[in-house]
Amino acid sequence: MMKRPLSVGVQLPEVERVVTWPEIRDIAMTAQDVGFDSLWVGDHLLYRTDGETKGPWEAWSVLAALAAVTRTVSLGPLVGATAFHNPAMFAKKAATVNEISDGRLVLGIGAGWNKDEFDAYGFPFDRRASRFEEAFTIIRTLLTDGAIDFEGEFYVLRDCELVPPARPGIPLMVGSEGPRVLRATLPHVARWNGWHAWYDNSLEGAEKLLAKIDAACVDAGRDPSTLHRSLAVFVGAPGGHPGMRQGSPDRKSSLPIAGGPDAIAAHLMSLAGLGVSEVQLVVDPITSASVEWLAGVLAILDTA
């Protein structure tokens, strides 16, 4: 079997419907069994759309549970919002989940964007980029050095130590297209991620977005070729909703990649040709049956 042209993960259910832990576990185990490379969990608190409120389970609790029941897949938040956590506690949670998973955590990180959940849960929404810059410095320093003494505008830590220390080498992945967040993170992170609606879930949009990230790398003094790039890809599976557009409040939406495993695999191989190293499939519907069906896509990629 040849190496896949890119790594393939799947995002677990968020707010498509209410999904209890046994089903989340079953979908995760199915994904592991059929050969997916990674599992991803959205770090959100609630969405309010058209008068309806929906919310997922708390992301880090789910990641800890997944870390305990899986064995081979990598795991991560897509992506973890620094605004929802004291940054030192964010690092503590990441180090703990990485330990439970035996070193399989990929630490996706971002500033957050959905004002409704900030307001509902009492987190400040103003100056998010400035708050993120301080939080990112604290998180990466604690994970790499194990200690920090920090005094900023938003956070003050006195002789903070991460004990037990984090295992070395947790990959940091920024999920953002914002200039300030990219400027703060690109000198330090191993990976970058783009959400499907940012590029209209299309090859043309992906090419433009990746060019934007190339330029941001150059501006940050980094060789673009050293950055591992991943994209969330919205795909349709049997039983989905034809013509469904997926998005979030105050964000763009996009249509799924339709067709059978051949069409989806061809699309993913085209993304690999653009320099994408990894994809996270966002599936309609997200069920164990859909994940089993997507094994056909993996089989095609494995022989590409």
C-alpha positions in Angstrom: 0.0 0.0 0.0 1.4 3.4 -1.0 1.4 6.3 1.4 -1.7 8.5 1.2 -1.2 11.8 -0.6 -2.5 13.6 2.5 -3.6 12.8 6.0 -7.4 12.5 6.5 -9.3 13.2 9.7 -13.0 13.6 10.6 -14.7 16.2 12.7 -17.0 14.6 15.3 -20.6 15.8 15.8 -21.0 19.3 17.1 -24.5 20.8 16.8 -25.9 19.0 13.8 -28.2 17.3 16.4 -27.9 16.3 20.1 -25.4 13.4 20.2 -24.7 11.6 23.4 -21.3 10.3 24.5 -22.0 6.6 23.5 -22.6 7.7 19.9 -19.6 10.1 19.9 -17.5 7.2 21.1 -18.9 4.8 18.5 -18.3 7.2 15.6 -14.7 7.8 16.9 -14.0 4.1 17.2 -15.5 3.5 13.7 -13.2 6.2 12.3 -10.2 4.6 13.9 -11.2 1.1 12.7 -11.7 2.1 9.1 -8.4 3.9 8.9 -8.9 7.6 9.5 -5.8 9.4 10.7 -7.3 11.9 13.2 -10.4 13.0 15.1 -11.3 16.6 15.7 -13.7 18.3 18.2 -15.1 21.9 17.8 -14.4 24.1 20.8 -17.6 26.0 21.1 -20.2 26.8 23.8 -23.4 27.7 21.9 -24.8 29.0 18.6 -27.9 31.1 18.2 -29.5 31.0 14.8 -33.0 32.0 13.7 -34.2 32.1 17.3 -32.8 28.6 18.0 -30.0 27.9 20.5 -27.7 24.9 20.0 -24.6 23.8 21.8 -22.0 21.0 21.9 -20.5 19.2 24.8 -17.4 20.8 26.4 -14.5 20.1 24.0 -11.7 19.3 26.4 -13.7 16.8 28.4 -14.6 15.0 25.2 -11.0 15.1 24.0 -9.9 13.5 27.3 -12.5 10.8 26.9 -11.4 10.1 23.3 -7.8 10.0 24.4 -8.6 7.2 26.8 -10.7 5.0 24.4 -8.7 5.4 21.1 -5.2 4.1 20.4 -3.9 5.2 17.0 -5.6 8.3 15.8 -4.3 11.8 16.6 -6.7 14.1 18.4 -7.3 17.8 18.6 -9.6 20.8 19.0 -10.6 22.4 15.7 -9.6 24.8 17.1 -9.2 25.6 20.8 -10.4 29.1 21.7 -7.9 30.8 24.0 -10.6 33.2 25.1 -12.6 30.5 26.8 -9.7 29.4 29.1 -7.2 31.0 31.4 -4.1 30.4 29.2 -2.1 28.6 31.9 -5.1 26.3 32.4 -5.3 25.9 28.6 -1.7 24.6 28.6 -2.5 22.4 31.6 -5.4 20.8 29.8 -3.4 20.3 26.7 -0.5 18.6 28.6 -3.0 16.3 30.4 -4.9 15.2 27.2 -1.6 14.6 25.5 -0.5 12.4 28.4 -3.8 10.4 28.4 -3.5 9.9 24.6 0.2 8.8 24.8 1.3 11.8 22.8 -1.4 12.0 20.1 -2.6 15.6 20.7 -2.4 18.2 18.0 -3.1 21.5 19.7 -5.3 23.6 17.4 -5.5 27.2 18.7 -7.4 30.3 17.7 -8.9 33.5 19.1 -12.6 32.6 18.9 -15.2 34.6 16.9 -18.8 33.9 17.8 -20.0 36.9 19.9 -23.1 35.1 21.1 -21.2 32.5 23.1 -18.8 35.1 24.5 -21.7 37.2 25.8 -23.7 34.3 27.1 -20.7 32.8 29.1 -19.3 36.1 30.2 -16.0 36.2 28.2 -14.8 39.6 26.9 -15.2 39.9 23.1 -13.2 43.1 22.7 -9.6 43.2 21.7 -9.5 39.5 20.9 -6.3 39.6 18.9 -4.5 41.5 21.7 -5.8 39.0 24.3 -4.8 36.1 22.0 -1.3 37.4 21.5 -0.7 37.3 25.3 -2.4 33.9 25.8 -0.4 32.3 22.9 2.8 33.5 24.5 1.9 31.9 27.8 0.6 28.6 26.3 3.5 27.9 24.1 6.1 28.9 26.7 4.5 26.7 29.4 4.3 23.7 26.9 7.9 24.1 25.8 9.8 25.6 28.8 7.5 24.4 31.6 7.5 27.7 33.4 6.8 31.4 32.9 6.7 34.6 34.8 4.5 37.0 32.9 2.9 40.4 33.3 0.8 41.7 30.4 -2.2 43.9 30.0 -4.7 41.0 30.3 -2.9 38.2 32.1 -0.5 38.1 35.1 1.3 34.9 36.1 3.8 34.8 39.0 6.3 32.0 38.9 3.9 29.7 37.0 5.1 26.1 36.5 3.5 23.3 34.4 4.0 20.3 36.7 4.1 17.5 35.6 5.7 19.0 32.5 4.1 18.5 29.1 5.6 15.8 26.9 7.9 17.6 24.4 6.8 18.0 20.8 3.0 18.8 21.0 2.3 20.2 17.5 0.8 23.7 17.6 -1.7 24.4 14.9 -3.2 27.9 14.3 -6.7 28.1 12.9 -7.0 31.7 11.6 -6.9 33.9 8.6 -6.6 37.1 10.6 -3.4 39.1 10.0 -2.6 39.8 13.6 -3.1 36.2 14.8 -1.1 34.9 11.8 1.7 37.4 12.5 1.8 36.3 16.2 1.7 32.5 15.5 3.5 31.7 12.2 7.0 32.1 13.6 6.2 29.4 16.2 3.5 27.0 15.0 4.1 23.7 13.1 0.7 23.7 11.4 -2.0 25.9 10.0 -5.7 25.1 9.4 -8.4 26.8 7.3 -12.2 26.3 7.8 -14.1 25.2 4.7 -16.3 28.3 4.6 -13.2 30.6 4.4 -12.5 29.3 0.9 -16.0 28.4 -0.2 -15.1 24.7 0.0 -13.7 25.0 -3.5 -10.4 24.3 -5.2 -10.3 27.9 -6.6 -11.0 29.3 -3.1 -8.4 27.0 -1.5 -5.7 28.2 -4.0 -6.4 31.8 -3.1 -6.5 31.2 0.6 -3.2 29.2 0.5 -1.6 32.1 -1.4 -2.7 34.4 1.4 -1.1 32.1 3.9 2.1 32.0 1.8 2.2 35.8 1.9 1.6 35.8 5.7 4.5 33.4 6.2 6.8 35.7 4.2 5.7 38.7 6.2 6.4 36.8 9.4 9.9 35.9 8.2 9.1 32.2 7.6 9.7 30.0 4.6 6.1 29.0 3.5 7.3 25.5 2.5 8.0 24.7 6.2 4.3 25.1 7.2 2.1 22.0 7.4 -1.2 23.1 5.9 -4.6 21.5 6.6 -8.1 22.4 5.4 -11.5 21.4 6.7 -13.5 20.0 3.8 -17.3 19.8 3.9 -18.5 16.5 2.3 -21.8 14.9 1.6 -22.5 11.2 2.4 -25.6 9.1 1.8 -28.6 10.3 3.8 -27.4 13.9 3.8 -29.3 16.9 2.7 -28.9 17.8 -1.0 -28.2 21.5 -1.5 -27.5 22.0 2.2 -25.2 24.8 3.0 -23.2 24.7 6.2 -22.1 27.7 8.1 -22.3 29.4 11.4 -23.8 32.7 12.7 -22.1 35.7 11.2 -19.9 33.5 9.0 -20.0 32.4 5.4 -21.4 29.1 4.4 -20.5 26.5 1.8 -21.9 23.6 -0.1 -20.6 20.0 0.4 -18.4 18.1 -2.0 -21.0 15.8 -3.6 -20.7 12.4 -5.4 -19.4 9.1 -4.5 -16.0 8.1 -3.0 -14.3 8.6 -6.4 -15.4 12.2 -6.6 -14.5 13.0 -3.0 -11.1 11.3 -3.3 -10.4 13.2 -6.5 -11.1 16.5 -4.8 -8.9 15.6 -1.9 -6.0 14.7 -4.3 -6.5 18.0 -6.0 -6.1 19.7 -2.7 -2.9 17.7 -2.1 -1.7 19.0 -5.4 -2.1 22.5 -4.0 0.2 21.7 -1.1 -2.4 20.7 1.5 -0.9 18.0 3.8 -4.1 17.2 5.8 -7.8 17.5 5.6 -10.5 17.3 8.3 -13.8 16.0 6.8 -16.9 17.8 8.0 -19.6 15.3 7.0 -23.3 15.6 6.4 -24.7 13.5 8.1 -22.0 12.7 10.7 -22.8 9.2 11.7 -21.0 5.9 12.0 -22.6 4.8 8.8 -21.2 7.9 7.0 -17.7 7.2 8.4 -17.9 3.6 7.2 -19.0 4.8 3.7 -16.0 7.2 3.7 -13.7 4.2 4.1 -14.1 4.0 0.3 -12.4 7.4 -0.1 -9.5 6.2 2.1 -9.1 3.1 0.0 -8.8 5.1 -3.2 -6.3 7.5 -1.6 -4.3 4.5 -0.3 -3.7 3.3 -3.9 -3.4 6.8 -5.5 
